[in-house]
């Protein structure tokens, strides 16, 4: 093993020499699986516009403070079974950042694991798919995991596993930001947009966030749709200024906010609409507050929303701000406004985070009749998802298996199975080693609209740090998925 690492270090030094002394004749710099791992002990600087290519399975180990700086684009071409990995030489000590300065061009990162490093893009468009960021270093609030300025961003199926330090995805001065189907935990300000027009934040999940989950500053025409936000120390969504300017025309639709200090706050002359959201066990559901200097208030219109289990209050606004609530339900107090209800929403099981409506719920068909009908062609319901009156439809299980997502993969400790449906037959989960031996597991069920999630903790015993096969059975059909243990890659 030591000999292999020494030879790879020599191979890197040869490549490093070629880069710096023949860069004018190259069109790309390539990191391969065959020559991995690469040890990078000083800054790698590409002064021209050469593309840096990371082939599937490429593995880089970077010394503390070391950066990769380029005027070209980067392309990480990992696969599910052979991701690109960037690791610190010393665990928990950051290796620096990848700094991209390629205005008008696009960098692509697919199936990559980036540990204790930062991506900084200056005017280079970024596309990410299945990228796992892990942060164990002691970042400050000025150090986001990914910072993109003056360029578009399309990030999906990705994740940040933090240590309650730094920030997550920070996007500034862009007209095209899409972040969807991502997972964030223990990362302050998991998504922050500054000066963004037309952003879309959709179907992401946030858990155990030590500051805000979603933070908008000086943003317009933003859609926040179908996100799940759980246990946030400050605000689930902070929609306001923070010295950058107010946010306007913010549409917040079909989100679930659970256990936040404040679910959503509009601040400092900001405004928007909240439609069909569910607020549960927050200290305050929705707040609107003025700008402390100009005394200009904020405004929110709230429709078809459920407020349940609020600790202090459902809604708050100061003297210069305003809230209009209609066709909403609260189980704490009567809400001012048109056609609001004071009643039990009748969730199936709020203790298990199952916020579906039971038959007979007062929320069924009680939404604004002028809104579009629910998919079952009935009047809109109140809350983040509708109660279907149509019992004739059958699920196509083969299509369902194609939509199932298992993440993170590679995994360490446990993983999550996401079933993107509103109801299913009984689901059976079986785990095996690659040799076919059964691995016991602990399964915790969590239910949400749009998806059901099953959190799996393998009890590996005699099979520590091993790849596993996960067999999922729904109804009379089964499919097996291979999950890779991250310690082996």
QUIHU-V671397 format. One record per helix or strand. SS is the DSSP state (A for helix, B for strand). FROM is the first residue (numbers start at 0). TO is the last residue. If there is no record, write none. Layout:
ss: (SS SS)
from: (FROM FROM)
to: (TO TO)
This chain:
ss: (A A B B B B B B B B B B B B B B B B B B B B B B B B B B B B B B B B B B B B A B A B B B B B B B B B B A)
from: (1 22 27 37 43 50 58 67 73 83 96 105 117 124 143 152 158 166 176 182 190 199 204 213 219 227 247 255 270 277 283 298 305 312 321 328 340 346 349 353 396 404 410 414 426 437 440 451 467 476 484 485)
to: (20 24 30 39 45 54 61 69 76 87 100 114 121 133 148 155 160 173 179 184 196 201 208 216 224 239 252 266 274 279 288 302 307 316 325 329 341 348 351 356 402 406 410 418 432 437 446 457 473 482 484 487)
